[in-house]
Structures are given as C-alpha cells and as structure tokens.
Amino acid sequence: MKVHWTETAKQHLDAIYAYIARDSKTYALRTVDRITRKSQQIRAFPLSGRQVPEYDIDQIREVFVGPYRIIYYIKSDQIDVIAVIHGAMRMLRDTEND
C-alpha cells in the first residue's frame, strides 16, 4: 500500500526542520529523516499505530518518533500522513457533541 504525505504533513516537516536547524542543521536533517523513514512501518503494518485518542475513528492512527506524533489515515487504496506534531500538542476536533 502506498504512503502519501499530504501538503500539511510536509509543511509540518519543514517547520520541524527549521526549528531544530536553528541549533543544528545536522540534527534537524537526522530528525526529519527518522520521521519520514517511519512510513516504511506504516506501509507494511498500517494497523501497528495506535488509534488517535482525540478521534474515535479506527482508520485514524498514529506512530511516534521521539516526541513527534505521525498521524495518518488508512484508506482502501493508500495511507495519507495527515500531520506530524509534537507530542505535547493535541489535535483539534469538533467538541460540540462531547
């Protein structure tokens, strides 16, 4: 199954790189590389990630790389990486029904 990185996820990677690169471009590149390589696990084992706590949808899952959450959506024909956020951040969701 193909893993597709959405534009939003790519922007998140760019922001992570820029933030870390202020101190070390080498470490920033290494971090982004570790994050993107996680797509191999996602492709081989889509259900290996846990269900995202903020959503009660089985197809929205996440895996961790250090403090970063890689959040992805499993479709019938591909997997979309929809966000890469720091673990201290929470995803926004519609809380109207809570």
All heavy atoms as an XYZ file, in Angstrom:
815
protein
N       0.845     -1.177      0.000
C       0.000      0.000      0.000
C       0.896      1.249      0.000
O       1.920      1.284      0.669
C      -0.909     -0.013      1.235
C      -1.960      1.058      1.171
S      -3.186      1.019      2.500
C      -3.918     -0.565      2.309
N       0.505      2.236     -0.742
C       1.279      3.474     -0.877
C       1.042      4.405      0.316
O      -0.072      4.523      0.812
C       0.867      4.186     -2.162
C       1.582      5.488     -2.395
C       1.063      6.191     -3.635
C       1.683      7.568     -3.715
N       1.083      8.400     -4.729
N       2.124      5.065      0.760
C       2.021      6.087      1.799
C       2.175      7.447      1.135
O       3.185      7.716      0.481
C       3.082      5.903      2.905
C       3.015      7.028      3.920
C       2.907      4.558      3.595
N       1.155      8.284      1.288
C       1.151      9.622      0.694
C       1.290     10.659      1.806
O       0.513     10.659      2.759
C      -0.158      9.827     -0.072
C      -0.352     11.227     -0.543
N      -1.178     12.122      0.087
C       0.199     11.901     -1.588
C      -1.134     13.279     -0.543
N      -0.310     13.166     -1.558
N       2.275     11.550      1.675
C       2.459     12.638      2.641
C       1.680     13.848      2.131
O       1.970     14.372      1.049
C       3.940     12.970      2.796
C       4.679     11.885      3.531
C       5.059     10.675      3.038
C       5.076     11.913      4.901
N       5.681      9.946      4.011
C       5.715     10.679      5.167
C       4.969     12.855      5.917
C       6.234     10.376      6.425
C       5.493     12.550      7.162
C       6.117     11.323      7.408
N       0.674     14.276      2.881
C      -0.140     15.424      2.469
C       0.702     16.701      2.544
O       1.764     16.738      3.183
C      -1.364     15.582      3.384
O      -0.925     15.874      4.714
C      -2.239     14.327      3.349
N       0.209     17.748      1.895
C       0.910     19.028      1.940
C       1.031     19.542      3.384
O       2.054     20.102      3.762
C       0.211     20.064      1.056
C       0.414     19.814     -0.427
C       1.885     19.739     -0.827
O       2.685     20.605     -0.403
O       2.251     18.798     -1.555
N      -0.006     19.338      4.166
C       0.041     19.755      5.566
C       1.154     19.037      6.313
O       1.929     19.657      7.047
C      -1.318     19.493      6.257
O      -2.331     20.227      5.573
C      -1.283     19.891      7.717
N       1.255     17.721      6.127
C       2.310     16.950      6.789
C       3.689     17.409      6.327
O       4.625     17.514      7.130
C       2.114     15.457      6.526
N       3.835     17.709      5.039
C       5.117     18.210      4.523
C       5.460     19.558      5.141
O       6.625     19.822      5.473
C       5.069     18.332      2.997
C       5.032     17.006      2.283
C       4.892     17.227      0.778
C       4.673     15.962      0.013
N       4.496     16.200     -1.431
N       4.458     20.413      5.310
C       4.692     21.711      5.959
C       5.114     21.517      7.413
O       5.992     22.240      7.912
C       3.435     22.576      5.884
C       3.127     23.066      4.496
C       1.754     23.738      4.393
O       1.038     23.879      5.377
N       1.391     24.142      3.186
N       4.521     20.547      8.077
C       4.921     20.242      9.449
C       6.387     19.804      9.498
O       7.134     20.235     10.383
C       4.034     19.154     10.047
C       2.627     19.589     10.283
N       1.625     18.707     10.599
C       2.025     20.811     10.251
C       0.486     19.358     10.756
N       0.713     20.648     10.536
N       6.783     18.949      8.557
C       8.187     18.514      8.494
C       9.119     19.700      8.265
O      10.185     19.797      8.887
C       8.384     17.480      7.387
C       7.828     16.087      7.635
C       8.001     15.230      6.381
C       8.499     15.433      8.831
N       8.728     20.595      7.367
C       9.537     21.796      7.108
C       9.683     22.638      8.370
O      10.768     23.146      8.664
C       8.926     22.643      5.994
C       9.037     22.002      4.621
O       9.848     21.059      4.451
O       8.304     22.441      3.708
N       8.598     22.786      9.114
C       8.630     23.584     10.348
C       9.494     22.912     11.414
O      10.246     23.593     12.126
C       7.216     23.798     10.871
N       9.406     21.590     11.515
C      10.251     20.857     12.469
C      11.711     21.042     12.107
O      12.546     21.329     12.963
C       9.864     19.360     12.488
C       8.481     19.190     13.129
C      10.911     18.527     13.209
C       7.858     17.820     12.907
N      12.016     20.888     10.812
C      13.390     21.074     10.361
C      13.884     22.490     10.693
O      14.967     22.659     11.262
C      13.514     20.814      8.854
C      14.915     21.089      8.359
C      15.884     20.102      8.433
C      15.274     22.346      7.865
C      17.188     20.356      8.021
C      16.569     22.599      7.448
C      17.517     21.608      7.526
O      18.811     21.870      7.134
N      13.103     23.497     10.349
C      13.513     24.890     10.570
C      13.752     25.171     12.050
O      14.722     25.848     12.416
C      12.457     25.848     10.009
N      12.892     24.643     12.899
C      13.025     24.877     14.337
C      14.307     24.238     14.882
O      15.088     24.887     15.581
C      11.798     24.332     15.074
C      11.861     24.544     16.559
C      11.586     25.786     17.105
C      12.202     23.502     17.418
C      11.655     26.002     18.473
C      12.271     23.699     18.780
C      11.996     24.948     19.306
O      12.075     25.153     20.659
N      14.541     22.982     14.536
C      15.730     22.283     15.035
C      16.993     22.834     14.399
O      18.040     22.934     15.049
C      15.607     20.764     14.801
C      14.414     20.211     15.597
C      16.884     20.035     15.216
C      14.079     18.758     15.277
N      16.920     23.226     13.133
C      18.096     23.715     12.401
C      18.651     25.016     12.970
O      19.806     25.353     12.714
C      17.758     23.892     10.925
N      17.861     25.714     13.758
C      18.394     26.932     14.397
C      19.581     26.588     15.286
O      20.481     27.402     15.456
C      17.309     27.629     15.217
C      16.167     28.157     14.360
C      15.176     28.976     15.127
N      14.715     28.289     16.335
C      13.757     28.725     17.134
N      13.149     29.861     16.853
N      13.396     28.040     18.192
N      19.570     25.369     15.827
C      20.684     24.922     16.664
C      21.622     23.972     15.938
O      22.828     24.000     16.165
C      20.154     24.226     17.927
C      19.415     25.168     18.846
O      19.831     26.339     18.975
O      18.404     24.737     19.439
N      21.048     23.108     15.093
C      21.877     22.117     14.407
C      21.191     21.623     13.138
O      20.185     20.903     13.210
C      22.147     20.919     15.333
O      22.751     19.864     14.608
N      21.749     21.989     11.989
C      21.188     21.516     10.718
C      21.355     20.001     10.583
O      20.492     19.332     10.033
C      21.848     22.232      9.547
C      21.435     23.680      9.436
C      22.046     24.349      8.235
C      21.595     25.806      8.199
N      22.132     26.514      7.046
N      22.444     19.481     11.106
C      22.681     18.038     11.048
C      21.625     17.282     11.836
O      21.046     16.310     11.348
C      24.083     17.698     11.597
O      25.058     18.384     10.821
C      24.349     16.204     11.551
N      21.362     17.721     13.056
C      20.354     17.059     13.876
C      18.954     17.240     13.275
O      18.132     16.333     13.321
C      20.394     17.559     15.317
C      19.470     16.790     16.225
C      19.708     15.444     16.510
C      18.341     17.380     16.766
C      18.852     14.723     17.318
C      17.473     16.671     17.568
C      17.735     15.343     17.847
O      16.872     14.632     18.646
N      18.694     18.404     12.691
C      17.394     18.654     12.057
C      17.176     17.674     10.907
O      16.099     17.071     10.788
C      17.315     20.094     11.557
N      18.181     17.501     10.071
C      18.076     16.565      8.954
C      17.895     15.135      9.456
O      17.066     14.378      8.934
C      19.312     16.665      8.060
C      19.305     15.848      6.776
C      18.121     16.240      5.896
C      20.603     16.044      6.026
N      18.637     14.774     10.475
C      18.538     13.433     11.056
C      17.127     13.188     11.608
O      16.557     12.121     11.420
C      19.577     13.275     12.165
C      19.691     11.865     12.691
C      20.782     11.730     13.730
N      22.055     12.197     13.193
C      23.022     12.734     13.929
N      22.879     12.885     15.223
N      24.146     13.124     13.365
N      16.557     14.180     12.269
C      15.223     14.038     12.850
C      14.164     13.860     11.768
O      13.320     12.963     11.850
C      14.893     15.258     13.733
O      15.860     15.338     14.794
C      13.497     15.162     14.318
N      14.213     14.709     10.744
C      13.240     14.605      9.649
C      13.405     13.273      8.922
O      12.412     12.636      8.548
C      13.365     15.811      8.692
C      12.546     15.599      7.424
C      12.923     17.085      9.403
N      14.639     12.814      8.763
C      14.875     11.530      8.116
C      14.265     10.390      8.941
O      13.627      9.491      8.389
C      16.374     11.308      7.920
C      16.669     10.030      7.171
O      16.112      9.833      6.071
O      17.458      9.204      7.684
N      14.436     10.419     10.248
C      13.852      9.384     11.113
C      12.324      9.393     11.005
O      11.698      8.340     10.978
C      14.274      9.605     12.567
C      15.713      9.208     12.836
C      16.142      9.456     14.278
N      15.232      8.848     15.230
C      14.819      9.451     16.356
N      15.230     10.655     16.658
N      14.012      8.826     17.182
N      11.745     10.578     10.943
C      10.288     10.685     10.839
C       9.806     10.106      9.508
O       8.874      9.302      9.477
C       9.838     12.152     10.998
C      10.075     12.623     12.446
C       8.375     12.322     10.603
C       9.898     14.117     12.648
N      10.440     10.493      8.409
C       9.974     10.030      7.095
C      10.220      8.527      6.905
O       9.434      7.863      6.227
C      10.616     10.829      5.947
O      12.038     10.755      6.048
C      10.159     12.276      5.979
N      11.257      8.001      7.499
C      11.512      6.560      7.383
C      10.453      5.720      8.088
O      10.264      4.547      7.770
C      12.897      6.197      7.923
C      14.000      6.474      6.910
C      15.340      5.945      7.346
N      15.869      6.805      8.407
C      16.356      6.371      9.570
N      16.373      5.087      9.843
N      16.814      7.205     10.464
N       9.729      6.332      9.001
C       8.668      5.609      9.711
C       7.551      5.196      8.755
O       6.775      4.296      9.050
C       8.126      6.485     10.839
C       7.389      5.731     11.892
C       8.326      4.840     12.691
C       7.678      4.386     13.978
N       8.527      3.502     14.744
N       7.494      5.817      7.578
C       6.475      5.442      6.594
C       6.655      3.994      6.140
O       5.695      3.361      5.690
C       6.472      6.396      5.403
O       7.691      6.331      4.701
N       7.863      3.436      6.265
C       8.077      2.028      5.927
C       7.261      1.127      6.847
O       6.635      0.162      6.399
C       9.559      1.675      6.005
C      10.405      2.399      4.988
C      11.896      2.211      5.233
O      12.316      1.502      6.142
N      12.706      2.866      4.410
N       7.251      1.450      8.151
C       6.455      0.682      9.106
C       4.967      0.851      8.822
O       4.210     -0.117      8.820
C       6.732      1.124     10.543
C       5.795      0.474     11.557
C       5.919      1.067     12.939
O       6.973      1.553     13.321
N       4.839      1.039     13.694
N       4.572      2.099      8.557
C       3.159      2.384      8.293
C       2.689      1.620      7.053
O       1.598      1.058      7.039
C       2.943      3.906      8.115
C       3.219      4.637      9.430
C       1.541      4.200      7.607
C       3.306      6.150      9.277
N       3.516      1.585      6.023
C       3.155      0.890      4.789
C       3.021     -0.620      5.034
O       2.067     -1.245      4.594
C       4.187      1.148      3.693
C       3.882      0.427      2.394
C       4.859      0.719      1.254
N       6.252      0.747      1.640
C       6.989      1.870      1.697
N       6.468      3.028      1.395
N       8.261      1.827      2.038
N       3.962     -1.195      5.740
C       3.959     -2.639      5.964
C       2.904     -3.078      6.986
O       2.307     -4.145      6.850
C       5.347     -3.092      6.415
N       2.693     -2.252      8.000
C       1.787     -2.610      9.090
C       0.890     -1.415      9.440
O       1.083     -0.767     10.478
C       2.584     -3.047     10.323
C       3.566     -4.141     10.056
C       4.917     -3.859      9.931
C       3.140     -5.457      9.917
C       5.839     -4.864      9.685
C       4.054     -6.466      9.672
C       5.403     -6.179      9.550
N      -0.082     -1.105      8.604
C      -0.902      0.090      8.821
C      -1.606      0.129     10.180
O      -1.806      1.191     10.745
C      -1.932      0.053      7.688
C      -1.474     -0.970      6.738
C      -0.483     -1.830      7.416
N      -1.963     -1.022     10.696
C      -2.668     -1.057     11.976
C      -1.724     -1.103     13.181
O      -2.181     -1.217     14.318
C      -3.631     -2.255     12.016
C      -4.759     -2.216     10.984
C      -5.577     -3.495     11.036
C      -5.644     -0.991     11.197
N      -0.422     -0.992     12.941
C       0.538     -1.044     14.052
C       0.477      0.210     14.918
O       0.826      0.170     16.095
C       1.964     -1.250     13.533
O       2.387     -0.128     12.774
N       0.037      1.308     14.347
C      -0.113      2.531     15.131
C      -1.352      2.452     15.997
O      -2.301      1.736     15.692
N      -1.323      3.214     17.077
C      -2.499      3.216     17.944
C      -3.555      4.171     17.389
O      -3.240      5.096     16.642
C      -2.131      3.606     19.364
C      -1.826      5.082     19.537
C      -1.612      5.433     20.983
N      -1.514      6.887     21.105
C      -1.555      7.532     22.239
N      -1.675      6.873     23.368
N      -1.470      8.840     22.260
N      -4.773      3.946     17.790
C      -5.860      4.843     17.409
C      -5.612      6.191     18.080
O      -5.227      6.257     19.242
C      -7.188      4.250     17.864
C      -8.377      4.904     17.267
C      -9.665      4.145     17.613
O      -9.619      3.014     18.059
N     -10.766      4.782     17.399
N      -5.809      7.277     17.340
C      -5.576      8.617     17.876
C      -6.625      8.896     18.954
O      -7.823      8.814     18.689
C      -5.637      9.677     16.744
C      -5.515     11.080     17.313
C      -4.529      9.423     15.729
N      -6.179      9.230     20.181
C      -7.121      9.415     21.292
C      -8.156     10.512     21.063
O      -9.274     10.419     21.567
C      -6.236      9.772     22.474
C      -4.864      9.389     22.101
C      -4.805      9.363     20.606
N      -7.805     11.541     20.315
C      -8.726     12.649     20.090
C      -9.875     12.308     19.151
O     -10.836     13.057     19.043
C      -7.980     13.870     19.528
C      -6.978     14.472     20.474
C      -5.579     13.895     20.335
O      -5.409     12.800     19.780
O      -4.632     14.554     20.795
N      -9.746     11.183     18.453
C     -10.767     10.762     17.492
C     -11.158      9.320     17.776
O     -10.318      8.504     18.115
C     -10.238     10.866     16.052
C      -9.934     12.274     15.644
C      -8.658     12.801     15.803
C     -10.907     13.082     15.099
C      -8.378     14.108     15.431
C     -10.632     14.381     14.718
C      -9.368     14.886     14.894
O      -9.091     16.168     14.530
N     -12.390      8.998     17.597
C     -12.867      7.635     17.791
C     -13.117      6.996     16.425
O     -14.204      6.521     16.130
C     -14.147      7.643     18.634
C     -14.519      6.238     19.096
O     -13.631      5.370     19.132
O     -15.707      6.016     19.384
N     -12.080      7.037     15.594
C     -12.158      6.503     14.236
C     -10.994      5.534     14.054
O      -9.826      5.926     14.178
C     -12.088      7.640     13.184
C     -13.231      8.635     13.403
C     -12.110      7.064     11.771
C     -13.130      9.887     12.568
N     -11.304      4.289     13.780
C     -10.275      3.254     13.700
C      -9.244      3.524     12.605
O      -8.092      3.121     12.725
C     -10.925      1.884     13.496
C      -9.952      0.751     13.740
O      -9.223      0.789     14.753
O      -9.903     -0.177     12.904
N      -9.642      4.208     11.527
C      -8.724      4.439     10.407
C      -7.739      5.575     10.675
O      -6.791      5.742      9.922
C      -9.496      4.761      9.121
C     -10.310      3.620      8.586
C     -11.711      3.585      9.203
O     -12.047      4.354     10.089
N     -12.515      2.660      8.742
N      -7.951      6.377     11.710
C      -7.009      7.449     12.036
C      -6.100      6.946     13.150
O      -6.547      6.684     14.265
C      -7.732      8.745     12.453
C      -8.613      9.250     11.309
C      -6.708      9.820     12.854
C      -9.409     10.500     11.633
N      -4.831      6.789     12.827
C      -3.866      6.175     13.734
C      -2.612      7.028     13.839
O      -2.415      7.962     13.079
C      -3.520      4.770     13.254
C      -4.756      3.884     13.235
C      -4.402      2.440     13.120
N      -5.565      1.647     13.482
C      -5.679      0.943     14.596
N      -4.685      0.908     15.452
N      -6.771      0.254     14.847
N      -1.754      6.651     14.782
C      -0.516      7.396     14.969
C       0.601      6.471     15.418
O       0.376      5.464     16.077
C      -0.707      8.526     15.978
C      -0.946      8.062     17.400
C      -1.213      9.200     18.362
O      -0.968     10.366     18.026
O      -1.670      8.907     19.482
N       1.811      6.856     15.015
C       3.033      6.234     15.499
C       3.923      7.372     16.001
O       3.728      8.531     15.633
C       3.752      5.399     14.412
C       2.956      4.165     14.052
C       4.048      6.229     13.179
N       4.868      7.019     16.825
C       5.734      8.024     17.435
C       7.178      7.865     16.966
O       7.663      6.762     16.774
C       5.694      7.895     18.960
C       4.366      8.276     19.555
C       3.333      7.347     19.627
C       4.145      9.553     20.032
C       2.108      7.690     20.164
C       2.920      9.905     20.572
C       1.898      8.971     20.639
N       7.822      9.009     16.803
C       9.261      9.067     16.567
C       9.770     10.112     17.544
O       9.522     11.307     17.365
C       9.613      9.461     15.121
C      11.112      9.641     14.973
C       9.094      8.433     14.141
N      10.426      9.662     18.606
C      10.826     10.592     19.658
C       9.578     11.281     20.190
O       8.556     10.635     20.447
N       9.612     12.611     20.285
C       8.445     13.328     20.808
C       7.385     13.629     19.750
O       6.374     14.253     20.057
C       9.056     14.631     21.323
C      10.194     14.877     20.391
C      10.759     13.504     20.088
N       7.587     13.175     18.520
C       6.680     13.532     17.426
C       5.647     12.446     17.146
O       5.965     11.253     17.144
C       7.475     13.844     16.153
C       8.367     15.020     16.339
C       9.726     14.866     16.574
C       7.848     16.313     16.340
C      10.541     15.960     16.792
C       8.661     17.405     16.546
C      10.005     17.221     16.778
O      10.813     18.303     17.004
N       4.430     12.901     16.902
C       3.317     12.029     16.534
C       3.121     12.117     15.024
O       2.922     13.203     14.491
C       2.033     12.498     17.221
C       2.092     12.513     18.710
C       0.903     13.254     19.317
N      -0.363     12.562     19.031
C      -1.552     13.099     19.293
N      -1.659     14.308     19.799
N      -2.649     12.415     19.031
N       3.187     10.978     14.354
C       2.880     10.907     12.931
C       1.451     10.372     12.838
O       1.187      9.221     13.180
C       3.851      9.976     12.182
C       5.295     10.431     12.384
C       3.488      9.909     10.699
C       6.320      9.451     11.870
N       0.549     11.221     12.407
C      -0.864     10.872     12.374
C      -1.256     10.576     10.924
O      -0.960     11.362     10.022
C      -1.709     12.002     12.974
C      -1.266     12.202     14.434
C      -3.202     11.688     12.880
C      -1.792     13.435     15.093
N      -1.884      9.436     10.739
C      -2.208      9.011      9.380
C      -3.609      8.430      9.297
O      -4.200      8.010     10.288
C      -1.178      8.015      8.856
C      -1.023      6.742      9.658
C      -1.695      5.584      9.283
C      -0.188      6.685     10.770
C      -1.543      4.409      9.992
C      -0.034      5.515     11.491
C      -0.711      4.385     11.099
O      -0.565      3.215     11.816
N      -4.136      8.455      8.071
C      -5.489      7.986      7.782
C      -5.389      6.821      6.807
O      -4.808      6.952      5.725
C      -6.319      9.123      7.181
C      -7.736      8.749      6.871
C      -8.679      8.638      7.885
C      -8.134      8.506      5.568
C      -9.993      8.290      7.600
C      -9.454      8.165      5.281
C     -10.366      8.060      6.300
O     -11.666      7.705      6.025
N      -5.933      5.683      7.190
C      -5.879      4.488      6.345
C      -7.088      4.493      5.407
O      -8.232      4.470      5.859
C      -5.893      3.202      7.199
C      -4.727      3.205      8.193
C      -5.843      1.971      6.298
C      -4.806      2.108      9.233
N      -6.808      4.539      4.117
C      -7.850      4.451      3.088
C      -7.776      3.069      2.459
O      -6.854      2.298      2.739
C      -7.624      5.511      2.012
C      -7.746      6.937      2.493
C      -7.488      7.870      1.320
C      -7.729      9.310      1.673
N      -7.467     10.188      0.522
N      -8.705      2.762      1.581
C      -8.706      1.448      0.944
C      -7.529      1.269     -0.015
O      -7.030      0.159     -0.185
C     -10.019      1.205      0.204
O     -10.192      2.177     -0.812
N      -7.074      2.373     -0.631
C      -6.030      2.260     -1.647
C      -4.699      2.905     -1.264
O      -3.700      2.709     -1.950
C      -6.513      2.852     -2.968
C      -6.890      4.321     -2.843
O      -7.168      4.782     -1.715
O      -6.908      5.018     -3.873
N      -4.669      3.678     -0.192
C      -3.418      4.302      0.236
C      -3.541      4.771      1.680
O      -4.616      4.763      2.261
C      -3.022      5.470     -0.656
C      -3.859      6.719     -0.496
C      -3.394      7.836     -1.421
O      -2.782      7.596     -2.453
N      -3.694      9.059     -1.070
N      -2.413      5.187      2.230
C      -2.366      5.739      3.576
C      -1.919      7.187      3.449
O      -0.891      7.468      2.833
C      -1.384      4.957      4.455
C      -1.841      3.496      4.582
C      -1.241      5.608      5.825
C      -0.788      2.574      5.130
N      -2.696      8.094      4.015
C      -2.357      9.515      3.984
C      -1.784      9.938      5.328
O      -2.470      9.806      6.350
C      -3.598     10.377      3.701
C      -4.079     10.276      2.275
O      -3.305      9.816      1.418
O      -5.228     10.663      2.016
N      -0.543     10.427      5.315
C       0.012     11.032      6.516
C      -0.573     12.442      6.563
O      -0.351     13.239      5.654
C       1.555     11.062      6.497
C       2.091     11.775      7.733
C       2.116      9.651      6.392
N      -1.343     12.728      7.602
C      -2.070     13.995      7.642
C      -1.441     15.028      8.559
O      -1.722     16.212      8.426
C      -3.555     13.778      8.004
C      -3.701     13.015      9.309
C      -4.271     13.054      6.886
C      -5.145     12.834      9.763
N      -0.572     14.586      9.475
C       0.049     15.549     10.384
C       1.274     14.942     11.042
O       1.358     13.727     11.234
C      -0.948     15.984     11.458
N       2.215     15.809     11.387
C       3.356     15.443     12.218
C       3.448     16.544     13.264
O       3.792     17.684     12.942
C       4.671     15.356     11.410
C       5.815     14.929     12.316
C       4.534     14.402     10.233
N       3.094     16.196     14.483
C       3.053     17.208     15.532
C       3.836     16.747     16.750
O       4.059     15.548     16.955
C       1.594     17.548     15.945
C       0.871     16.329     16.487
C       0.837     18.153     14.767
C      -0.490     16.630     17.072
N       4.244     17.706     17.553
C       4.938     17.386     18.793
C       3.946     16.737     19.747
O       2.777     17.114     19.812
C       5.524     18.658     19.404
C       6.544     18.374     20.454
N       6.188     18.073     21.750
C       7.893     18.326     20.395
C       7.286     17.856     22.453
N       8.333     17.996     21.649
N       4.399     15.771     20.493
C       3.533     15.034     21.405
C       2.860     15.883     22.463
O       1.824     15.505     23.007
N       3.419     17.050     22.762
C       2.806     17.931     23.761
C       1.570     18.630     23.206
O       0.759     19.151     23.963
C       3.812     18.970     24.236
N       1.418     18.620     21.876
C       0.253     19.251     21.245
C      -0.873     18.233     21.135
O      -0.632     17.044     21.024
C       0.608     19.760     19.844
C       1.637     20.842     19.825
S       2.107     21.290     18.146
C       0.567     21.902     17.495
N      -2.097     18.721     21.171
C      -3.258     17.852     20.958
C      -3.902     18.238     19.639
O      -3.902     19.401     19.269
C      -4.248     17.996     22.096
C      -3.595     17.556     23.401
C      -4.479     17.093     24.487
N      -5.703     16.426     24.204
C      -5.889     15.099     24.281
N      -4.881     14.323     24.556
N      -7.067     14.590     24.075
N      -4.456     17.244     18.967
C      -5.173     17.506     17.731
C      -6.467     18.215     18.062
O      -7.067     17.982     19.105
C      -5.514     16.188     17.011
C      -4.321     15.452     16.470
S      -3.634     16.214     15.024
C      -4.965     15.953     13.868
N      -6.887     19.098     17.166
C      -8.178     19.760     17.338
C      -9.264     18.848     16.807
O      -9.079     18.119     15.838
C      -8.194     21.072     16.567
C      -7.192     22.122     17.018
C      -7.275     23.320     16.100
C      -7.442     22.536     18.455
N     -10.408     18.890     17.444
C     -11.549     18.134     16.939
C     -12.817     18.851     17.333
O     -12.814     19.692     18.220
C     -11.552     16.696     17.416
C     -11.920     16.534     18.869
C     -12.034     15.083     19.217
N     -13.026     14.942     20.266
C     -13.485     13.834     20.714
N     -13.054     12.709     20.209
N     -14.373     13.790     21.663
N     -13.862     18.487     16.700
C     -15.164     19.077     16.995
C     -15.642     18.562     18.347
O     -15.892     17.382     18.512
C     -16.158     18.687     15.894
C     -17.539     19.268     16.131
O     -17.678     20.154     16.979
O     -18.468     18.806     15.441
N     -15.721     19.450     19.324
C     -16.132     19.050     20.667
C     -17.586     19.386     20.937
O     -18.048     19.278     22.058
C     -15.244     19.735     21.727
O     -15.349     21.145     21.541
C     -13.804     19.281     21.623
N     -18.312     19.749     19.906
C     -19.715     20.140     20.052
C     -20.554     19.005     20.642
O     -21.468     19.228     21.412
C     -20.268     20.531     18.678
C     -21.680     21.073     18.723
C     -22.091     21.549     17.335
O     -21.360     22.357     16.747
O     -23.154     21.080     16.884
N     -20.237     17.759     20.298
C     -21.023     16.622     20.763
C     -20.496     16.010     22.044
O     -21.026     15.021     22.511
C     -21.096     15.561     19.666
C     -21.814     16.070     18.437
O     -22.774     16.810     18.541
N     -21.342     15.668     17.269
N     -19.453     16.553     22.596
C     -18.878     15.996     23.839
C     -19.643     16.454     25.053
O     -20.215     17.467     25.150
C     -17.409     16.404     23.984
C     -16.531     15.671     22.968
O     -17.027     14.705     22.364
O     -15.370     16.058     22.816
